[in-house]
Amino acid sequence: MRFRRLLLCLLLAGFLLAGITWLNNNWSIRPLSRAEFLGRLDNAMAASRQWVLGVGDPNKFFTDEESSVLLRNPALMHMVADCALISADQRLQSLAAAYFRVNLKPYRWGRLVDPNCPFERLPAGLLLRFDDYMRWFLHAVVPTEYPLTAEDRADMFSPDKYRTGSATHQLLALHLYRKHNGSNPHLDWVIRHISMRIASEASIDFRVTDLYLQRIAFLLVAGQQDLVKRRWVERALDAQQPDGGWSYSWHGWQPKPYRFQFGEESTTSHPTVQGMWITYMLKYRYPKWIENNYQ
């Protein structure tokens, strides 16, 4: 009998804790005013921009590991280039252009950074070793030069096959495909359907990890800003580190729920560029979202 009572108490405590974390992840106890939010957004933007520009200095490419990570990653540089485009920020424009100066063969992935640059096909053997979403990215920006197999294409446009980080990567690939090749009703439906599933995951996953930021950023860039809750953005801003960047993990809890990393956490490029992208899109691309969510 005592064991059953103890078990019942533990279950009730678990349900209570889950309810509290869910509420905290989706609703603000004290809603911010528009002025307060804009102040926080501008501060987050300025601090993250400073971090990214510092780390992205091309002079550090061969001496600083984090600088190399940033400048070698065409997806991250795509985000930097988009921030530069919507804000007309010349220093971010220069950083995006640096991608083509520091990489040995930049035009293999260059259209992720500059949609008008030349394209150089990757060797077929190398492409086969890439993750599926990387092949999708290439197809999205250069579909005639790099056609997908029937299986790959079915996966890329599948509405229900992927979850968590695989779903966000799929959403970005579909956004790129629509951006470079135009829209159609079925593509719009698939993007909306996947976005709604990603938003459902975001409402449950309370851990402000790299994936938490990625969900917000990719929903915004795909034009699904109505699915983004203001509490998610506020929690993302709260997680910004004193140096202006973001950490990959949340109190050692990594995006995959069964992985922990003990020890001191540091700011890294992947979450920081995504966090910066969120601030720029809200500021310059979706001011109406701010008006609708803050009085």
BELQUIZI-V142652 format. One record per backbone hydrogen bond with DSSP energy under -0.5 kcal/mol. CO is the residue of the C=O (numbers start at 1). NH is the residue of the N-H. E is the energy in kcal/mol with one decimal. If there is no record, write none. Layout:
BEGIN
co->(CO	CO)
nh->(NH	NH)
e->(E	E)
END
This chain:
BEGIN
co->(1	2	3	4	5	6	7	8	9	10	11	12	13	14	15	16	17	18	19	20	21	22	23	23	29	33	34	35	36	37	38	39	40	41	42	43	44	45	46	47	48	49	50	51	52	54	57	58	60	60	63	64	65	66	67	68	69	70	72	73	74	75	76	77	78	79	80	81	82	83	84	84	88	89	90	91	92	93	94	95	96	97	98	98	99	103	105	106	106	107	109	110	110	114	123	123	124	126	127	131	131	132	133	134	135	136	137	138	142	149	150	151	152	153	155	163	163	164	164	165	166	167	168	169	170	171	172	173	174	175	176	177	178	184	185	186	187	188	189	190	191	192	193	194	195	196	197	198	199	200	201	201	204	206	207	209	210	211	212	213	214	215	216	217	218	219	220	224	225	227	229	230	231	232	233	234	235	237	241	245	246	248	249	250	252	252	253	255	256	259	266	268	268	269	270	271	272	273	274	275	276	277	278	279	280	280	281	281	286	286	287	288	289	290)
nh->(5	6	7	8	9	10	11	12	13	14	15	16	17	18	19	20	21	22	23	24	25	26	26	27	31	37	38	39	40	41	42	43	44	45	46	47	48	49	50	51	52	53	54	55	56	57	60	61	63	64	65	68	69	70	71	72	73	73	74	77	78	79	80	81	82	83	84	85	86	87	88	89	90	93	94	95	96	97	98	99	99	100	101	102	103	106	108	109	110	120	112	113	114	117	126	127	128	129	130	134	135	136	137	138	139	140	141	142	146	153	154	155	156	157	158	166	167	167	168	169	170	171	172	173	174	175	176	177	178	179	180	181	182	188	189	190	191	192	193	194	195	196	197	198	199	200	201	202	203	204	204	205	206	208	209	213	214	215	216	217	218	219	220	221	222	224	223	227	228	229	233	234	235	236	237	238	239	240	244	241	268	210	251	253	254	261	250	257	259	254	248	246	272	273	274	275	276	277	278	279	280	281	282	283	284	285	285	286	289	290	291	292	293	294)
e->(-2.3	-2.6	-2.6	-2.6	-2.6	-2.4	-2.4	-2.7	-2.6	-2.3	-2.5	-2.5	-2.6	-2.5	-2.3	-2.3	-2.5	-2.1	-2.4	-2.8	-1.6	-0.9	-0.8	-2.4	-0.5	-2.5	-2.8	-2.1	-2.2	-3.0	-2.7	-2.1	-2.5	-2.6	-2.5	-2.4	-2.4	-2.5	-2.1	-1.9	-2.7	-2.7	-2.0	-2.6	-2.6	-0.9	-2.4	-1.5	-0.9	-3.0	-0.5	-2.0	-2.3	-2.1	-2.5	-1.8	-0.7	-0.9	-0.8	-2.3	-1.8	-1.6	-2.1	-2.7	-2.1	-2.3	-2.3	-2.3	-2.4	-1.3	-1.8	-0.8	-0.7	-1.9	-2.3	-1.9	-2.5	-2.2	-1.3	-0.6	-1.2	-1.3	-1.2	-1.9	-1.1	-0.7	-1.2	-0.9	-0.7	-2.0	-2.0	-1.5	-3.1	-1.9	-0.5	-2.1	-1.9	-1.0	-1.6	-0.7	-1.5	-2.1	-2.3	-1.8	-2.3	-2.7	-1.8	-2.2	-2.0	-2.7	-2.2	-2.1	-2.5	-1.9	-1.2	-1.3	-1.2	-0.6	-1.8	-2.1	-2.0	-2.4	-2.3	-2.2	-2.4	-2.5	-2.5	-2.3	-2.6	-2.5	-2.3	-2.1	-1.8	-2.6	-2.1	-2.5	-2.5	-2.3	-2.8	-2.7	-2.3	-2.2	-1.5	-2.4	-2.5	-1.7	-2.1	-2.3	-1.7	-0.8	-0.8	-2.8	-1.0	-0.5	-2.3	-1.7	-2.1	-2.5	-1.5	-2.7	-2.7	-2.0	-2.1	-2.5	-1.6	-2.8	-1.9	-2.0	-1.2	-0.6	-1.4	-2.5	-2.5	-2.2	-2.4	-2.3	-1.3	-1.4	-2.3	-3.7	-1.9	-2.3	-0.5	-2.0	-0.7	-2.7	-2.4	-0.6	-2.1	-2.2	-0.6	-0.5	-1.5	-3.0	-1.4	-2.6	-2.8	-2.5	-2.0	-1.7	-2.3	-2.6	-2.3	-2.1	-2.9	-0.6	-1.9	-2.2	-0.8	-1.1	-2.1	-2.5	-1.4	-2.0)
END
